Amino acid sequence: MSRVIRVAGGVFAPGHLGELTQLVPFEMVDEVLAETGKTQQRLRKLPSRVVVYLLLAAGLFEGIGYLGVWRKLVAGLEGLAVVYPSGTALWHARLRVGVAPLKALFDLLRGPASTAQATAVRWRGLLVCAIDGTTLDVPDCPANVHHLGKHRCQHGSAGYPQIRLVALVACGTRAIIDAVFGPCAQGETTQATRLLRSTRSGMIVLLDRGFDAGQFLAALAARNAHFLVRIKTNRNLPVLRRHADGSYTSVINGVKVRIIECEITISTTAGRQTGIYRLATTLLDPQRFGAFDLVTLYHQRWEIESAYFAIKSTMLHRRVLRSHHPASIAQEIYALLVVYQTLRIAITDATDSVPGTHPDRASFTIAMQTARDQLIQAAGVIAETVIDLIGAIGRGVLANLMPARRLRVSPRAVKRPLSRYAYKSLRVDRRTYKATLSIDILTGQPALTTSPDP
C-alpha cells in the first residue's frame, strides 16, 4: 500500500501547513511576500515562502525549536530531495523574511469567521464582540529586557519580561477580529484605542471595568458601535430618566447611556457567592433591549478569556515565547495569531456543516492535534479534484463534539507560585461545580438629578 502526497515542487516542498495550507494557500503567501518586498531575489535552498510556513508551523509546535519544527515539515516528504539546514541558516532566513509578511497574513485572515449559525454570533441582530488584554512571557535576555522592561510586583520584579496583547474577539466563534501588542508599560485602554479601527455599526462590544474610561467609550461610540461595559459601582453618574425595567438613562463623557445595576448570585453545593454589577450600554431602548437580557448577554464577555486560554494554555502550554529579540517576538506572535485564526475558521466550517451545532461545542485541542498530525504527514496540502468541505480537521472536531455548555464555576488559583513551598493560597478548592445563577435587577435608584428627557 502506497501513500500519495501532493506538495509544491523542488525546494518549495517543505513549505506547507498540512491541511491548513488550504486556508493559507501558496498564492496567499506569495502575494504578501510580494506586497512586502520579501520575495527572495534569487532561488535559495530556503525560499521566503518556505520560511513563512516554517514560522506558522512553529505556532503548532511551540514546545520545540525551529530545527525540530523543520523536521516535522519534512517528515512526510519521503522520496523527495529535501534540505536539512542548520539552526544558523534558519535564523538568518527568519531574519530575512522579517515581520511584515506575517502581519499581512494576519490582516488577510482576521475577522469574525463567518458562520451560517446567526444565533451563535449575533444578539438582536448585533455581532457580539469583546475587547480585553492578556500578557505573554518572553525570554529573559538583555534585548527583551531593554525593550519591554520587567513588571514590578510585591516580591520584586517579574521573572520574565512580558508583552501585552489586546484583542477584539467575536464571542460566538472566538475568532480574532483584530489584535495589537506592545510593552506592558502601555495600558490596556491605550492599546485598545488602536482596535477601534475594526469596530463598526452593527456590533456590540462587551468590556470589563478596565475599559470604562469616558474618553475610550466616547471614541468607541463615535465608531457607531454599541457597547456594554461594566463600570465601577462608586462612580457618580446623573440620573436623567428611569425606566420600567429598572435601568435609567445617564451620560458618560457626553455619550448618552443606560445604566443597569444588578445583584448576581451563583449557588453551588459548596455555597453561594453574590456580587453587585453595574453595567452601562448605548442600547437606549428598554423595550427592545431589556435590562435582564443585557445582564445575561454580558456573560458572553468571558468568551475572550476562553480564546486567550486556547492561545496561552493549549498552544503555548504556558511556555515562554522562543524569541530573543523584539522584532522576532512580533514575528512569532503574528504567526501564533495566524495559526489560531486558521484553526477557528476550520472549526467554524466544520460546525456549519451540521445545522444547529454551536461552535463552542467544538474542541480547540482536537482541532490543533489533528492539524499537527496532518502537517507531519504532509496531508491535505493541495486540495483534491473533489473538494472536501470539512477535511480531516473538521471530521475530528465533529467526532468529538463536547456537550452543550452547562453553567459551572471553577475558582481562579495560582498555577505558577513564586515559592515552591506550600502556603495558604495554594490550598484553595480547585474543584469545578455545577451552578445555578440568579439575577436581580436593582431598582432603588437615586432621585432624578435633572429633568427627564422628553
Secondary structure as GFF3:
##gff-version 3
##sequence-region A 1 454
A	DSSP	three_ten_helix	10	12	.	.	.	ID=ss1
A	DSSP	three_ten_helix	18	22	.	.	.	ID=ss2
A	DSSP	alpha_helix	26	35	.	.	.	ID=ss3
A	DSSP	alpha_helix	48	60	.	.	.	ID=ss4
A	DSSP	alpha_helix	66	74	.	.	.	ID=ss5
A	DSSP	alpha_helix	87	97	.	.	.	ID=ss6
A	DSSP	alpha_helix	100	109	.	.	.	ID=ss7
A	DSSP	alpha_helix	118	121	.	.	.	ID=ss8
A	DSSP	beta_strand	122	123	.	.	.	ID=ss9
A	DSSP	beta_strand	126	137	.	.	.	ID=ss10
A	DSSP	alpha_helix	142	148	.	.	.	ID=ss11
A	DSSP	beta_strand	152	153	.	.	.	ID=ss12
A	DSSP	beta_strand	156	157	.	.	.	ID=ss13
A	DSSP	beta_strand	162	170	.	.	.	ID=ss14
A	DSSP	beta_strand	175	183	.	.	.	ID=ss15
A	DSSP	alpha_helix	188	192	.	.	.	ID=ss16
A	DSSP	three_ten_helix	193	198	.	.	.	ID=ss17
A	DSSP	beta_strand	203	207	.	.	.	ID=ss18
A	DSSP	three_ten_helix	209	211	.	.	.	ID=ss19
A	DSSP	alpha_helix	214	222	.	.	.	ID=ss20
A	DSSP	beta_strand	226	230	.	.	.	ID=ss21
A	DSSP	beta_strand	241	242	.	.	.	ID=ss22
A	DSSP	beta_strand	248	252	.	.	.	ID=ss23
A	DSSP	beta_strand	255	268	.	.	.	ID=ss24
A	DSSP	beta_strand	271	281	.	.	.	ID=ss25
A	DSSP	alpha_helix	291	298	.	.	.	ID=ss26
A	DSSP	three_ten_helix	299	302	.	.	.	ID=ss27
A	DSSP	alpha_helix	303	309	.	.	.	ID=ss28
A	DSSP	pi_helix	310	315	.	.	.	ID=ss29
A	DSSP	alpha_helix	326	352	.	.	.	ID=ss30
A	DSSP	three_ten_helix	359	361	.	.	.	ID=ss31
A	DSSP	alpha_helix	364	376	.	.	.	ID=ss32
A	DSSP	alpha_helix	391	398	.	.	.	ID=ss33
A	DSSP	beta_strand	408	409	.	.	.	ID=ss34
A	DSSP	three_ten_helix	424	427	.	.	.	ID=ss35
A	DSSP	beta_strand	433	434	.	.	.	ID=ss36
A	DSSP	beta_strand	436	441	.	.	.	ID=ss37
###
